[in-house]
């Protein structure tokens, strides 16, 4: 009887270890990639509602850079070492933002996770169309597909209880 309990306890422990390891099907472990913001703003002239672009050459950067109007000039990029991601979304008023939270290598792809900041109705914002954008650079990853994941985050402008 004691031996049976030990065998069952051993099997239970092995099962728990397997579950904690992700059951073997969790996929590759994400590796963080350091990224650097090259610029941000609220005025861009992209035609699409949402723009998610990967730029790997100086020529492509020159073409897309002119679509955005940052308050300060973009920082320079060495495309032999880095690649650039441009994110933008059209909005019907001010107060919106695009913020990159993480860039990770997951297996043979790069995943860019970003947040679309949306003002709550208690916010006083510019009334007029805007196109907030964010441009980031990170170490060039040859042969990797880039996938974008976004989530919407609403923020309040007034203290609890409203105006």
Secondary structure by P-SEA (a helix, b strand, c coil): caaaaaaaaaaaaaaaaaaaaccccccccbbbbbbbbccccccccccccbbbbbbccaaaaaaacccccccccccccccccbbbbbbbbbbcccccccccccccccccbbbbbbbbccccccccccccbbbbbbbbbccccccbbbbbbbbbbbbbccccccc
